[in-house]
């Protein structure tokens, strides 16, 4: 990959549309813009109408063109944006035209990679951009925007600057006499390391909440056969997605649906009933049920209320006992259990209130805090380990300083100030071609 190449890609969505946006990035694109515009006199950051023609003079499309001069562009290089009609034939013809000029199609995330290399973004910003492009709900949009616009970067920058300062003071303790240093400097920097450790530990603890916001809150309906899980699933999602039958073992595979509940993405799954069986296919379904249970943020343990009045009610942070078929049950309500009828809809409102409460408990105030994904969690864990070892070193400031420096390096890798090519490749591959 040559960062000096002229690259192009479709920045808007694929398929037929009213308007398509094609982005071009490269060095010295003024001549190309003049060729497209049909004249050499133009200003940056202004829109121009242009009849875009090929080398034979044939009209390709009527377009709007904008030129962004380096370094005042998304990538920090010269950038041209073409606004054309969104017909696939028009887009392909423009691609042919650009290819004939020596430009090439961009790889996934290559525009953002250039922005990173030119100091326009750091890797935390790129993570936020990737999350924004994937956003399907309001909560996802808000969390991604906060991350993309620098909130996370500012936190990481502050932590890293503090670590660098602490490491410098620790090194100074080894080289200077006590009367040449600030009073009680050793105790002060150890206290600062403890504070940083606590802040990073708290950030790591928010990983589950960040994952739930970005990827969805996973709810699994589980229970014995014929408890009415599929009927309840259909009632919750508002359509007949799962097959309903009186025959035990009807549900063999996981049936899933994504809902938007108060701006949160919720992935709800109906699963095979749990029972002993010799049916090989049903056994596979039951194994998949167990896998879903392990990965669930919330389990709805569905019990057939029409079969018995003696229920074992589960009470845990990630499980709600749901007594289904309440229209057939004459027993008294038990604490912590929710009685519903998937058939009539009775009690569904109470169940939704309980689900919303559990989502709120998991997510908490994470929208105003650091967004932690798998990549950043791993590096934050490295930083926390190094700070733990620094604390354990006590007043052995040679070892103390080295561990704090390593913690600062881990934070630097989150931002991209310290990079490895495989880390960059994985980060930018999250993005689409036009980004």
Secondary structure, 3 states (H helix, E strand, C coil): CCCCCCEEEECCCCCCCCEEEEEEEECCCHHHHHHHHCCCCCCCCCEEEEEEECCCCCEEEEEEEEEECCCCCCCCCEEEEEEEECCHHHHHHHHHHHHHCCCEECCCCHHHHHHHHCCCCCHHHHHHHHHHHHCCCHHHHHHHHHHHCCHHHHHHHHHHHHHHHHHHHHHHHHHCCHHHCCCCHHHHHHHHHHHHHHHHHHHHHCHHHHHHHHHCEEEEEECECCCCHHHHHHHHHCCCCCCCCCCCCCCCCCEEEEEEECCEEEEEEECCCECCCCCHHHHHHHHHHHHHHHHCCEEEEEEECCCCCCCCCCCECCEEEEEECHHHCCCCCCCCEEECCCCCCCCHHHHHHHHHHHHHHHHCCHHHCCCCCHHHHHHHHHHHHHHHHHHHHCCCHHHHHHHHHHHHHHHHHHHCCCCCHHHHHHHHCCCCCCC
